[in-house]
Every structure is written in structure tokens, then in C-alpha cells.
Amino acid sequence: MWREEQATLGAGLLWTLVGLMLGQLLSPQESMLLKSLGLATKPSPRSLAPVPPVLWRIFQKRAVPPPEDSCRVEEFNVPGNIIRVLADQGRFIHRGEPRSLCLEKRLYFNFSALEEGEQLTMAQLEIKFSHNAYHASSAGQVFELNLYRALQMPLRGMSSHMYNHRPLVAQSFARVHKSLLFNLTEVAKDWRAPSRNLGLILEIAVDGVDGMLASPAGGLWNLCSSIDAFVDASLLVVSLNPQQCKATRKKRNSYYTPITPSNLCKPRRLYISFSDVGWENWIIAPQGYMANYCLGECPFPLTAELNSTNHAILQTMVHSLDPEGTPQPCCVPVRLSPISILYYDNNDNVVLRHYEDMVVDECGCR
């Protein structure tokens, strides 16, 4: 029966987690489980970065019931079952030189977290500011944002022409909300090739004038001062692992499996607590979930309620004639459903990932 239940990824994960709680897990098994979750090693976050609000919203929306199409992120209308928010690891190049340049920063996002088999389907850059809006000054202050793709490592004083002959993004603004969003999907796809990811260069300047102007009271007035509200940048990446998603499924009738006293093959309740298995320091949500398991007999004659195959029916007939030579069919999962997990990966990135076959919904004799 155990071999039968471990035939699917979901059942294998289930029983491995049970082994964890019982303290009987060997490290090779834990490594195999983490690998199936898309992790090379058990994450140990150095700093618990705040969860981006967009990931919280998607997670809460997906919690109950799970989406019917686990291969698509409906919020962005793109294929995918993994959503990561990669933090910017770049540095400021310089400020205030030349005078019209208010801010210059290299943006760099580490793509090593993406697995080899993943297909990148969306990359959205978010440039964040610390307050709700800039207000145009009496001088008609307008900012110009340019985003270049770096062709070599940027150095102090390097001209923007050394990055690329034209910006990827050029946008003027006098008033902007907390974030600016830009679609960089095609650029990010190219970054996955070896040595192609040198990052971006972000420039914000005062449009058409120097950053320092004469003030009415005399002296210089710094037009760039209000752009100091720049906080940071991040890249939201959606990818698809085709081996870990299913395009369609039936809806679950109930999230909780009813308890019915019976010796027949049925789903039994099993709650997996991530704190009990020692994973609470890197799994953000949920704190646990109702995984369930299959247990019970497959007696002769098999009824329709036991979700039996023709092979199982014949096997029970032969078992009734030769109980010593032929075993009874096994009670195994025949329908499983997914869950979404929000966690920190090995690079301290916040990841929302959709995992198939994690909850046993129906059992049958096989």
C-alpha cells in the first residue's frame, strides 16, 4: 500500500511530511522533498523581508478554493505557477553630477533562483517612492526617467551611451504615485543566458534644466531634493514549471474531508503543521494545511463507492479464491488538489508557488 501511495508526487510529499513529524526522516529524503518543492537546500533566511502586498493578495485569493487552472496567473493574465519578487542588489553610481541628473543607480536582480526547466512569462519592474506624490513646483518642475540596459559594468562618470544607444524606458512626470511599473519581460528572458545579466541603469533627471537653480531669495535652489523620496526597486517575475502544473481539474466539493467511521477505503483527516516539521522559519503562509491520507480495506465485492478500476475488481475476485497468493488491492489517492505556499527561498526572495497534488480529496482501490 505504501508503494502505491508513493507512486504520485502528492502522496510522496504527504508521507514524507508524516515521517518528518514522527522524527523518522533521513536527510536524503528531506533533500528529495525540498527538490520537489524547487529548493536545492533548506532555506535559512538571514533577514525576513516584508511580504510584497501583491503576493499577499494573490495568496489570499488562491487559498480557498484553489484556482481551476494552476498553469495561469489570472491576476496578470499570463501562464505561470511560480511568482517571485527579486530584490534589487545594485548600488548608486553617483548623485548630482551633472547638475541635471538627480539620481543614477545600477539595478541588478539575481536570476539564479529560477530553475533550468522554468519558462519565464513575465517580468515587471517596480520603482518605489516613499510618499504618495510629487507636486510640480512653481517653476514647472518636470522629471525625466530613463532606464538603460547595461552592456558593461557601470563605473563612476560613465556616460549613459556606454550602457545602450537608447533607453529601454523614457518617461516624463511631474506627479507620480508611490510606484512606477514597467514591463521588462523580453529583457529578463535574455538575462537567463550566461553572462548576459549586467543589470540596468536608472537615471532620474530634471527635464531641460540644471538641478540647481537660483531661488527667489538668492542662492541656489535644489530641484532634485524632492526626488530623494526614491526608496528601492524590485522585479516581480512570473514563471511556469510545466512538470508541476495541470491545466484543468474538477472543483473540490469541500476543503475538509468529513470523518466517517468505517473500515472501508476512505480519505482520513491529516493536518500538516509546518512548525512541527521545523519549517516555520522560512514558510510564511500557510502555517499548515489539511493534507489527508487514504486508509481502509478493499473487500470483495468492490462497490462503486470505492472508486475501483476493472483491474482492482478482478484482483479482489482472485484474492477471494487465493488469499495467500494474491493480495487485496490497495487504498490509494485517486484525486488530489493543489495548495499555494508563500515562502523565503535560499536567496531571501519572497516566492509564491503553486504546488500540485498536495491534498487528498478522494481515495480508491487500485
C-alpha positions as CSV (number, residue, x, y, z in Angstrom):
1,M,0.0,0.0,0.0
2,W,2.8,2.4,0.8
3,R,4.4,1.8,-2.6
4,E,1.2,2.5,-4.3
5,E,0.6,5.8,-2.4
6,Q,4.1,7.0,-3.1
7,A,3.5,6.5,-6.8
8,T,2.3,10.1,-7.2
9,L,4.2,13.3,-6.2
10,G,1.4,14.4,-3.9
11,A,1.3,11.1,-2.0
12,G,5.1,11.0,-1.7
13,L,5.1,14.5,-0.2
14,L,2.3,13.6,2.2
15,W,4.0,10.5,3.6
16,T,7.4,12.2,3.7
17,L,5.9,15.0,5.8
18,V,4.4,12.4,8.1
19,G,7.8,10.9,8.5
20,L,9.2,14.4,9.4
21,M,6.6,14.8,12.2
22,L,7.5,11.3,13.5
23,G,11.2,12.2,13.6
24,Q,12.0,9.3,11.2
25,L,13.1,11.3,8.2
26,L,16.5,10.7,6.7
27,S,18.4,13.6,5.2
28,P,18.3,12.1,1.7
29,Q,14.5,12.0,1.9
30,E,14.3,15.6,3.1
31,S,16.6,16.6,0.2
32,M,14.3,14.9,-2.2
33,L,11.3,16.6,-0.8
34,L,13.0,20.0,-0.9
35,K,14.0,19.3,-4.5
36,S,10.4,18.6,-5.4
37,L,9.5,21.9,-3.9
38,G,12.0,23.6,-6.2
39,L,14.7,24.2,-3.5
40,A,18.3,22.9,-3.5
41,T,18.7,23.2,0.3
42,K,16.5,24.1,3.2
43,P,16.2,27.9,3.3
44,S,17.6,29.8,6.3
45,P,16.6,33.4,5.8
46,R,19.1,35.9,7.0
47,S,16.6,38.7,7.1
48,L,12.8,38.4,7.0
49,A,11.9,40.9,4.2
50,P,8.3,42.1,4.3
51,V,6.0,40.3,2.0
52,P,5.1,42.4,-1.0
53,P,1.4,43.3,-0.9
54,V,0.7,41.9,-4.4
55,L,1.8,38.4,-3.2
56,W,-0.4,38.6,-0.1
57,R,-3.4,39.5,-2.3
58,I,-2.8,36.6,-4.7
59,F,-2.1,34.1,-1.9
60,Q,-5.3,35.0,0.0
61,K,-7.3,34.9,-3.2
62,R,-6.0,31.4,-4.0
63,A,-6.2,30.0,-0.5
64,V,-9.8,28.7,-0.8
65,P,-10.8,27.5,-3.2
66,P,-7.7,26.8,-5.3
67,P,-7.7,28.0,-8.9
68,E,-9.1,25.7,-11.5
69,D,-6.1,26.4,-13.8
70,S,-2.9,26.1,-11.9
71,C,-0.9,26.9,-15.0
72,R,-2.1,30.5,-15.3
73,V,-1.8,33.6,-13.1
74,E,-5.1,35.3,-13.7
75,E,-4.0,38.5,-11.9
76,F,-1.5,39.2,-14.7
77,N,-3.2,37.1,-17.5
78,V,0.0,35.1,-18.2
79,P,0.9,31.4,-17.9
80,G,2.7,30.6,-14.7
81,N,2.7,28.7,-11.4
82,I,5.6,30.5,-9.6
83,I,5.7,34.2,-8.6
84,R,8.9,35.7,-7.2
85,V,9.8,39.2,-6.1
86,L,13.5,39.7,-6.6
87,A,15.1,42.5,-4.6
88,D,17.5,44.9,-6.2
89,Q,21.1,44.2,-5.4
90,G,22.6,47.1,-7.3
91,R,24.2,50.3,-6.0
92,F,24.1,54.0,-6.5
93,I,26.7,55.3,-9.1
94,H,26.6,59.0,-8.2
95,R,24.2,61.8,-7.4
96,G,24.0,65.3,-8.6
97,E,26.7,65.2,-11.4
98,P,26.0,66.5,-13.9
99,R,23.6,69.0,-12.2
100,S,20.6,68.0,-14.2
101,L,21.0,64.4,-13.0
102,C,19.2,63.8,-9.7
103,L,19.7,60.1,-9.3
104,E,21.7,57.4,-11.0
105,K,21.7,53.8,-9.8
106,R,22.6,50.4,-11.1
107,L,19.7,47.9,-10.7
108,Y,20.7,44.2,-10.5
109,F,18.4,41.2,-10.0
110,N,19.8,37.7,-9.3
111,F,18.1,35.2,-11.7
112,S,19.9,32.2,-10.2
113,A,16.8,31.3,-8.2
114,L,15.0,30.3,-11.4
115,E,15.3,26.6,-12.2
116,E,16.5,25.3,-15.5
117,G,13.1,24.0,-16.6
118,E,11.2,27.1,-15.8
119,Q,9.7,29.2,-18.6
120,L,9.8,32.9,-17.7
121,T,6.5,34.5,-18.8
122,M,6.5,38.0,-17.2
123,A,8.9,40.4,-15.5
124,Q,7.6,43.6,-14.1
125,L,9.9,46.3,-12.6
126,E,8.6,48.3,-9.8
127,I,10.4,51.6,-8.8
128,K,9.2,52.6,-5.4
129,F,9.0,56.1,-3.8
130,S,8.3,56.8,-0.1
131,H,5.4,59.2,-0.4
132,N,2.2,59.4,-2.4
133,A,3.0,62.1,-5.0
134,Y,5.4,64.7,-6.2
135,H,3.9,68.1,-6.7
136,A,5.1,70.3,-9.6
137,S,7.0,73.3,-8.4
138,S,6.1,76.9,-9.3
139,A,8.9,76.7,-11.9
140,G,7.1,73.9,-13.7
141,Q,9.4,71.2,-12.5
142,V,9.3,68.0,-14.6
143,F,11.3,64.9,-14.1
144,E,12.7,62.7,-16.8
145,L,13.2,58.9,-16.1
146,N,15.5,56.9,-18.3
147,L,16.2,53.2,-17.9
148,Y,19.1,51.7,-19.8
149,R,20.3,48.1,-20.2
150,A,23.9,47.9,-19.1
151,L,26.3,46.5,-21.7
152,Q,29.3,46.5,-19.3
153,M,29.8,47.1,-15.6
154,P,29.0,50.7,-14.9
155,L,31.7,53.0,-13.4
156,R,31.5,56.4,-11.9
157,G,31.3,59.1,-14.5
158,M,30.5,56.6,-17.3
159,S,28.2,58.2,-20.0
160,S,24.8,56.7,-20.5
161,H,25.8,56.0,-24.1
162,M,28.1,53.3,-22.7
163,Y,25.0,51.4,-21.4
164,N,23.0,51.3,-24.6
165,H,22.4,53.6,-27.5
166,R,18.9,54.3,-26.4
167,P,16.9,53.8,-23.2
168,L,14.6,50.9,-22.7
169,V,12.2,53.3,-21.0
170,A,11.9,57.1,-21.2
171,Q,9.2,58.7,-19.2
172,S,8.5,62.3,-18.0
173,F,6.5,63.0,-14.9
174,A,5.6,65.9,-12.6
175,R,3.4,63.9,-10.3
176,V,3.7,60.2,-9.6
177,H,2.2,57.8,-7.1
178,K,4.1,55.5,-4.8
179,S,5.3,53.2,-7.6
180,L,6.1,53.2,-11.3
181,L,5.7,49.8,-13.1
182,F,7.5,48.8,-16.3
183,N,7.2,45.6,-18.3
184,L,10.7,44.1,-18.8
185,T,9.8,40.6,-19.9
186,E,11.9,40.4,-23.0
187,V,15.0,41.8,-21.3
188,A,14.6,39.4,-18.4
189,K,14.3,36.4,-20.7
190,D,17.7,37.4,-22.2
191,W,19.2,37.7,-18.7
192,R,18.9,33.9,-18.2
193,A,21.7,33.3,-20.7
194,P,25.2,33.1,-19.1
195,S,27.0,36.4,-18.7
196,R,24.1,38.4,-20.2
197,N,22.7,39.8,-17.0
198,L,24.6,43.0,-16.2
199,G,21.6,44.8,-14.9
200,L,20.0,48.1,-15.7
201,I,20.9,51.8,-15.2
202,L,18.2,54.0,-13.7
203,E,18.5,57.8,-14.3
204,I,16.1,60.4,-13.0
205,A,16.8,64.0,-14.0
206,V,15.2,67.4,-14.1
207,D,13.9,67.8,-17.6
208,G,15.6,70.6,-19.6
209,V,17.2,72.4,-16.7
210,D,20.1,72.1,-14.2
211,G,19.3,70.5,-10.9
212,M,20.4,73.7,-9.1
213,L,18.6,77.0,-9.9
214,A,18.7,80.4,-8.4
215,S,16.0,80.8,-5.8
216,P,13.9,84.0,-5.4
217,A,15.6,84.6,-2.1
218,G,19.0,84.3,-3.5
219,G,21.4,81.4,-3.6
220,L,20.7,78.0,-5.3
221,W,17.5,76.0,-5.1
222,N,17.8,72.2,-5.4
223,L,15.1,70.9,-7.7
224,C,16.4,67.4,-7.2
225,S,15.6,67.4,-3.5
226,S,12.1,66.0,-3.9
227,I,13.3,63.0,-5.8
228,D,15.1,61.9,-2.7
229,A,11.9,60.0,-1.9
230,F,13.2,57.1,-4.1
231,V,13.2,54.0,-1.9
232,D,14.1,51.0,-3.9
233,A,13.3,48.8,-6.9
234,S,12.2,45.2,-7.2
235,L,11.4,42.8,-10.1
236,L,8.2,40.7,-10.0
237,V,8.9,37.5,-12.0
238,V,6.3,35.0,-13.1
239,S,7.4,31.6,-14.4
240,L,5.9,28.3,-15.4
241,N,7.3,24.9,-14.5
242,P,5.3,22.6,-16.9
243,Q,6.1,19.5,-14.9
244,Q,4.5,20.8,-11.8
245,C,1.2,22.1,-13.1
246,K,-2.0,20.8,-14.5
247,A,-4.2,22.8,-16.9
248,T,-7.6,21.6,-15.7
249,R,-9.2,19.9,-12.8
250,K,-12.5,19.3,-11.2
251,K,-13.5,21.6,-8.3
252,R,-13.2,20.3,-4.8
253,N,-16.6,20.0,-3.2
254,S,-15.2,20.7,0.3
255,Y,-11.9,21.7,1.7
256,Y,-12.3,19.5,4.7
257,T,-12.8,15.7,4.4
258,P,-15.7,14.5,6.5
259,I,-15.0,11.9,9.2
260,T,-17.0,8.8,8.7
261,P,-16.4,5.7,10.9
262,S,-15.7,2.9,8.5
263,N,-13.1,0.3,7.8
264,L,-13.6,0.8,4.0
265,C,-11.1,2.7,1.9
266,K,-11.7,6.4,2.5
267,P,-9.9,9.7,3.0
268,R,-8.9,10.3,6.6
269,R,-8.1,13.7,8.1
270,L,-4.4,14.7,8.5
271,Y,-3.3,18.2,9.3
272,I,0.3,19.0,8.4
273,S,1.8,21.7,10.7
274,F,4.9,23.3,9.2
275,S,6.1,24.2,12.7
276,D,6.0,20.6,13.7
277,V,8.3,19.7,10.8
278,G,10.7,22.5,11.6
279,W,9.9,24.7,8.5
280,E,8.2,27.6,10.2
281,N,11.3,29.9,9.9
282,W,11.1,30.0,6.1
283,I,7.5,29.2,5.2
284,I,5.4,32.4,5.6
285,A,1.9,31.1,4.9
286,P,0.0,28.9,5.4
287,Q,1.1,27.7,8.9
288,G,-0.2,24.3,7.9
289,Y,-2.9,22.6,5.8
290,M,-5.3,19.7,5.7
291,A,-3.4,17.1,3.7
292,N,-5.4,14.0,4.5
293,Y,-4.4,10.4,3.6
294,C,-6.0,7.2,2.4
295,L,-6.7,4.2,4.6
296,G,-9.1,1.3,4.6
297,E,-9.9,-2.1,3.2
298,C,-10.8,-3.0,-0.4
299,P,-13.0,-6.1,0.3
300,F,-14.8,-8.4,-2.1
301,P,-17.1,-7.5,-3.8
302,L,-15.9,-3.9,-4.6
303,T,-18.6,-1.4,-4.8
304,A,-18.9,1.8,-7.0
305,E,-18.3,4.0,-3.9
306,L,-14.7,2.6,-3.6
307,N,-13.7,4.2,-7.0
308,S,-12.3,0.9,-8.2
309,T,-10.8,0.0,-11.5
310,N,-11.7,-3.1,-13.5
311,H,-8.2,-4.4,-12.6
312,A,-8.9,-4.0,-8.9
313,I,-12.3,-5.7,-9.2
314,L,-10.7,-8.7,-10.9
315,Q,-7.9,-8.7,-8.3
316,T,-10.3,-8.9,-5.4
317,M,-12.1,-11.8,-7.1
318,V,-8.8,-13.7,-7.5
319,H,-7.9,-12.8,-3.9
320,S,-11.1,-14.3,-2.7
321,L,-10.1,-17.6,-4.4
322,D,-6.4,-17.4,-3.5
323,P,-5.9,-15.1,-0.5
324,E,-2.4,-16.4,0.1
325,G,-1.1,-15.9,-3.4
326,T,-2.8,-12.7,-4.4
327,P,-3.0,-9.6,-2.2
328,Q,-6.0,-7.3,-2.0
329,P,-6.0,-4.0,-3.9
330,C,-4.5,-1.0,-2.1
331,C,-6.4,2.0,-0.9
332,V,-4.7,5.0,-2.6
333,P,-5.4,8.6,-3.6
334,V,-7.3,8.9,-6.9
335,R,-7.9,12.6,-6.8
336,L,-5.6,15.2,-5.3
337,S,-5.7,19.0,-5.3
338,P,-3.1,21.8,-5.0
339,I,-2.2,24.4,-2.5
340,S,-0.2,27.6,-2.7
341,I,2.7,28.3,-0.4
342,L,4.3,31.7,0.4
343,Y,8.0,31.3,1.5
344,Y,11.5,32.7,1.5
345,D,13.9,31.0,-0.9
346,N,17.7,30.4,-0.5
347,N,18.3,34.0,-1.7
348,D,15.9,35.6,0.8
349,N,13.4,36.3,-2.1
350,V,9.7,36.1,-1.3
351,V,8.1,33.4,-3.5
352,L,4.5,32.4,-4.1
353,R,4.4,28.9,-5.6
354,H,1.5,26.7,-6.6
355,Y,2.1,23.0,-5.8
356,E,0.1,20.2,-7.3
357,D,-1.2,17.0,-5.6
358,M,-0.8,18.2,-2.0
359,V,-4.3,17.4,-0.7
360,V,-6.0,14.0,-0.9
361,D,-9.6,14.6,-1.9
362,E,-10.7,11.0,-2.9
363,C,-9.4,7.6,-2.4
364,G,-10.0,4.4,-4.3
365,C,-9.0,0.8,-4.6
366,R,-6.2,0.1,-7.1
